[in-house]
Amino acid sequence: MPRPVTLVTGASAGIGAALARVFAAKGHEVALLARRALQLTTLADSIESAGHKRPHILAIDLARADASTRIDDEMRGRDLEPQYVVNNAGFGLLGRAAELDRGEQLAMIDLNVRVLTDLSLRFVDSLTRQRGGILNVASVASFLPGPGMAVYHATKAYVLSFSEALHQELAPQGVRVTALCPGPVVTEFQARAGIPESYFPRFLARSAERVARDGYNGLMRGQRLVVPGAENKIATFLPRLLPRALVLKFLSAGARKQSQSNM
Ligand SMILES: NC(=O)c1ccc[n+]([C@@H]2O[C@H](COP(=O)([O-])OP(=O)(O)OC[C@H]3O[C@@H](n4cnc5c(N)ncnc54)[C@H](OP(=O)(O)O)[C@@H]3O)[C@@H](O)[C@H]2O)c1
């Protein structure tokens, strides 16, 4: 019987690195996946020196068409099978969709949506055998259309919708599925997206560690949805009570104000 492992994508930085630490600290054997092998090795060293099992390193670019087959092969080669899959790798881009690079936006859809879907479905047999689950990192953005980050918000809306439906479908076979929807977290995400520091009100921000802990606990409890922080819970709930046209107007005005103050 292969050994159970937690696969964490996007583990070389930010929320993914924090999630890997939480799973390792809770006694799970972890496989760290991202492109930058050096960062993964440093994280594996630090997890090991904290007294936990040394994580496996998968330096794989998820943009490659054969990425998930490679992950599968690596797992089998090491006599491992996923008990938990943490789909965390993702990125955003700030700017008007018609003006941003189209290829980059399609690459975002590929990573945030296609790869997440592939990895959510590919290991369902082993997740069922191991009575494990899937933690999909969505966002507060999942609940709102996002003028100024239109494609990113749309990808995260997909992640939420898909994960909630999968939660329902896989529950009878004992597989937990949780959508983790953080508000702003200061990581490399902002630099990659071109988001200036002043973009989000500070009071909405949470640490990657806090978000990771909330996500882990929610998954283990079998929660469908985790939104870390009371302010972020309100930010996701209020727009559901208001007419969509009003929400869109408000968000467009906010995005315009931000882009003017950053000019
Ligand atoms: N930060 C926020 O404010 C925030 C809020 C809500 C939701 N989120 C979501 O949280 C998740 C993690 O974001 P973060 O803030 O931790 O961002 P981050 O610090 O930029 O980390 C992104 C991770 O994804 C990995 N990655 C990117 N492209 C990859 C590829 N092609 N193949 C493999 N790995 C890849 C990166 O590693 P390599 O570069 O080494 O490949 C890195 O480990 C994302 O899905 C994001 O949308 C973030």
The ligand as a Gaussian input file, in Angstrom:
#p B3LYP/6-31G(d) Opt

LIG

0 1
 N       -1.991000      36.973000      -1.719000
 C       -3.274000      37.289000      -1.766000
 O       -3.678000      38.449000      -1.455000
 C       -4.286000      36.253000      -2.158000
 C       -5.636000      36.486000      -1.825000
 C       -6.579000      35.535000      -2.182000
 C       -6.204000      34.388000      -2.850000
 N       -4.901000      34.189000      -3.172000
 C       -4.557000      32.957000      -3.887000
 O       -3.651000      32.221000      -3.090000
 C       -2.839000      31.387000      -3.914000
 C       -1.385000      31.573000      -3.506000
 O       -1.041000      32.914000      -3.683000
 P        0.140000      33.625000      -2.887000
 O       -0.395000      34.904000      -2.404000
 O        0.769000      32.690000      -1.935000
 O        1.087000      33.938000      -4.138000
 P        2.670000      33.805000      -4.339000
 O        3.382000      34.204000      -3.102000
 O        2.945000      34.540000      -5.605000
 O        2.878000      32.249000      -4.574000
 C        2.431000      31.627000      -5.753000
 C        2.972000      30.206000      -5.794000
 O        2.533000      29.585000      -7.008000
 C        3.666000      28.989000      -7.644000
 N        3.489000      28.952000      -9.094000
 C        3.187000      29.988000      -9.912000
 N        3.177000      29.577000     -11.192000
 C        3.477000      28.249000     -11.171000
 C        3.633000      27.269000     -12.178000
 N        3.484000      27.537000     -13.488000
 N        3.973000      26.000000     -11.817000
 C        4.141000      25.696000     -10.506000
 N        3.996000      26.578000      -9.496000
 C        3.666000      27.841000      -9.834000
 C        4.842000      29.890000      -7.247000
 O        6.060000      29.156000      -7.287000
 P        7.205000      29.257000      -8.400000
 O        7.283000      30.688000      -8.832000
 O        8.419000      28.764000      -7.667000
 O        6.760000      28.325000      -9.476000
 C        4.482000      30.176000      -5.776000
 O        4.911000      29.110000      -4.972000
 C       -3.150000      31.809000      -5.355000
 O       -4.030000      30.874000      -5.921000
 C       -3.828000      33.163000      -5.202000
 O       -4.706000      33.430000      -6.254000
 C       -3.937000      35.096000      -2.837000

